[in-house]
Amino acid sequence: MNFKIKDKLMVLIGLLIFSVPSSAQIMKKAQVGMKFLSNPVSAEVIGRGTAGINSTFNSNGIFWNPALTSMIPGKVDLSLNYHQWIADISYNAVAASFNAFDFGVVTLSGTIVNYGDLVATRRSLSSAGYDETGTFSPSAYTLGLGFSQKVSDRFSYGVNLKYVNQELGSAWVTDKMDSMDAKKSSIKLKDYGLGAVAIDIGTYYDFQYKGITFAATLSNVSREMKYENEAFPLPFAVSFGFTVSPLQFAFQNLQGHDLVLMFESNHPRDFGEKLKYAAEYSYEKTFFLRGGYVTHSDQRGFSAGLGFRKAISNVPFRIDYAFQPFGIFGNLHNFTVGISY
C-alpha cells in the first residue's frame, strides 16, 4: 500500500486529537444526565449490535460519526427512524444531508423522545405517605447542525453542533426537606427542565485495501448542568472502530458478495468499556443481513437486522429493520427508511 504523505499526516493528526481525551476520560466512571442521548439511532446500526462509526454512509451517520455524512451517495440524503425502546418509551429521529457545492456536506437532524404518561405524586401526611396530583408527560428532544468534509479520497472529518432539551415536568418542593407539613414550610411548584449545547466530533480513514478502515469519535461534549445540587454532564463517550472485508482476502474476483467485519471500542463516562462485534453480509449491494453483539450489558447483547436497497425511478431507496432482545424488557423492533437523490 502506497500512502501519500498527506494521508499519513491526516491519520497522525486524527490519532493525536483523540489520544489525549480518551486517556483522560475512559477510566473515569461518573454520573451523567440526559441518557436518552445514548439510545441508538438507525435500524441499520442497531442490527449490527450498535456498531456504526465506520459504516453508516448516509445521513444517519450524523448520529454516530459526523465524518461519514461526507460520503452520502447523492446530492441529498434523507433518513426517517422509528425506534421502540424499553418501558413503553419510543423515539423518532430524522436526518437530512445536503451536498454544499462539493465543498462539504451540511446535515440537519432531530430526535424526539416519547416517555408516555406518568402519575405525579407529592409527599403528604396521609397513611400512604403521598397524594396523587394527576399525570404528567416528560419529554426530550435534540436539534442538530452538522458539517463534514472529505479532505482526500481516504480521509474525512465532521462536527455536529446540537441543542439538547429535557423536560421532566413539575414537582412540589419545600424549603424544609424534613417537613411534610405545609404550616411549617413554604411549598411551591417548581419546573424541572434543562437545555444545553453539545458537540460531536468524528474522523474516518479508508486504507483502500481489503475493506480496512479506521474511525474515531467524541460524543456529547458539553458543560455540566444540574437540576438541584449535583452537577452532571451529558453522556460523554470516546469510540474507536475498525473494519475489514475477509472475502477480499480469500477471493480475488468474487462478484456480488461482500462481508464486512466490524469492531468498536466504546468508552462512556459513566460505565466501563463496551466492545462491539458485528458482521454485515451483502449481495449485489441490494440485500443485507446483519448481526452484532455488545458486551457489558445486563439485559442486551445480541441483535440482528435486514436491509434492502433499490433504485425506484432512478431514486435510491432503502429500508432497514432491526430486532433486539432486551432481557426483562422484552423484544425491541426498529425501522428506518431513507432516500437519496
BELLIN-V585228 format. One line per field, one symbol per residue. phi: phi as a letter, one per 30 degrees, with the letter a starting at -180 (. if undefined). burial: + if it has 9 or more other C-alpha atoms within 8 Angstrom, else -. Layout:
phi->???
burial->???
//
This chain:
phi->.ccdedddddddddddecddddddcdcdcbdbbhddddddcjdedddciidbdcbccadddddbaeddddcddbdbbbbbbbbdbdhicbbbbbbbcbdchidabcbcbabbccdicbdcbbdacdddiabdcjbbbdbaabbbbbbbbcdbdccbbabbcbcbbbccjcbdbbdbdcbccddcaccbccdcbbbacbbcbbbbbcdhbhidbbbbbcbhdaddbadbccdacdddacbbbbbacdddddbdbdcicbbccbbbccbddcaddccbcbbbcbbhhccbbbaabcdhbdcbadbbabbbbadchicdbbbbbbbbdbhddiccbbbbbabba
burial->------++-++--+---+--++--++--+--+--+-----++++++++++++++-+++++++-+++++++-++-++++++++++++--+++++++++++----++++++++++++---++++-++----++----+++++++++++++++---++++++++++++++++-++-+----++----+++----++--+++++++++++---++++++++++++++---+---++++++++++++++++++--------++++++++++++++-++++++++++++--+++++++++-----++++++++++-----+++++++++++++---+++++++++++
//
